[in-house]
């Protein structure tokens, strides 16, 4: 989705989730929020390079994004920042961030995690709880599975089940 200037507000947080900038970014020029099926979504936004809060846009930062009409959009994790020319010859900062599914890609299921003839919904529930605060809703009629994981990320482990059962996943709600 694209925006009209000042339609969005973005809080900048440190890696612990504490607001670090003096007030939210309200000079957002464009914002594109892309949710993806079976993959990590992304957020891309631009703002004037002259905004002093751009100094806080660094590795490890997180963003809480709000639409002034629809409310909370979600939590995102910094990926990259680039300086570029804007449409009127000035400078703007372009920021790319991952949605919360990135948390599942950064956490391992550890070694020799084995499930023998276990309901797929139980396996999924067990996998996502490796990451604090996560839960999953799974179609109970999928059946049972036998699978062993060896240090895959939680997201990669879910991909194994998705491929095996020809099902899909998506990020439902974010907090």
N, C-alpha and C positions, 0 to 999 in steps of 0.2 A: 504494500500500500504506500502511496506517496502522500505527502502532507503539505499543508499550507503552513507558512512560518508560524511558530509558537503554538502549534496544535499539540505538540508533544513536550513532555517534561521527563528528564532523565536524571535520576540520582546516581552519583558516582560513589561506589563503595570500595573499601580495601578488600584483601583476600579473606578477611574474617567477617565481612558483611557489614562493616561499620561505615556510615557515610563519612567521606573525607573531604569533599569539596565544599566551599562556602555557598551552599544553595545548589539547586538542580540546574542542569543545562536547560535553558529555555530558548536558546537561539538556534535550535535545530532547524536546518534548512530543508533537508529531505530525510525521509526515514522509510526503509524497506524491511519489513518483517516477513521472513520466508519460513513457514513451517513445512517440514518434509516428512513424507511417509517412509518409514524404515531407515531414517537417517537423521543426523544432527541438523537442526535448522540454523538459520543465521539472521542476524540483524546488521544492516548497513545504514549508517546515518552520517550526515555531513553537518558541519557548523562552521561559522567564520573562524579563521585562524587567529583573529584578534581576540577571541573570547579567552580571558585569562585562565579559565578552568581547563583548557586543553592540556595544561601541564600535568593534570591528574590522570590523563588517559594513557596509562602505561600497563605493561605486563602485570598480571595479577589483579587488575581491577575488575570489578563487576558492575553491572548496570541494572537498576530497577527502572523499567520504562512504563510511562503512563500516557494514555491518550486523554486529552482533556474532555472528550465527549464520552468515550466508552470506558474509561477508567484504566485499570491495571492491564498491561499487555504481557509482561513477564520479566523474568530475570535472565540476564545474559552475561557471558564471560568474554572479556577482551581477547581479541585475536591479533589484529594489526591496526596500525594508524599510518596514513599517508597524507602528505601535504600536496595539494593540487590547485590549479587555477579554477576559479568559479566562472559563471557565465558572463560576468561583467568585468572581468580582468583582475579581480581581487584574488585573495588566497582563501582556501577553505581546507578543513581537515576532514578526511574521510575515515571513518572508523568501522571496522568489521568485528563482529562478536558472534560467539556460538550460543545457542539456546542451552537449556539445562541438561539436555541429553549428554552433553560433553562430560558431565560428572560420571556417567556410567562408563565412558570410554577411558577414564583416568583411574579406575579402580579395578584391581585384579580379583578374580574368583579364587586365586591361590592354586596350589598344586593338588592333584589327585582328588578333585571334587567329583564324586561319582553318584549317579542316580540310577537305580535299577528298577525298572517297571514302576516308575513313579508318575503320578498325574502331571501333565505338562503345566497346569496351573500352579501346582505345588513347587515344581522346579523353578518356574518364573518368579514366584513369590520369594523363594529362597535366594535366588540370584540378586534380585533388586534390593533386598534388605541388606546386602553387603554394603550399600551406600546409604548412610544415615538419612532418614526422612523420606525414602522412596517406597512406593507401593505400586502394585499393578492390578489391573482388572483383566482377567483372561477368560475366554470362552471355555466353560467347564466340559464341553462335549468334545474337545480335541482328542483326548485319550491319554495314554501313558507313553512314556519314553524311557529309554536307557541311553545314558550319555555320560561321558567322562570329560572333564575339562582339565587342562594343564596350563595354568597361569594366564588364560585369556582374560581380556577385559570383560566386565559385565556386559557391555554392549555387544562385543564379539560373541559372547556366550548366547545372548538372546538371538543374534543373527543365525547361529547354528540351528536353533529351534525354529526360527522363522523359515529358513530354507528347507528344513526337514518336513515341516508341516504345511508349507505353502500358505502361511498366514502373514499378517502385517502388524506393525506396532506404530504408535505415534504418541507424542507428548500430549496428554489430555489437559491437565491444569498445572499451573505453576504458582508457586508461592514464594 
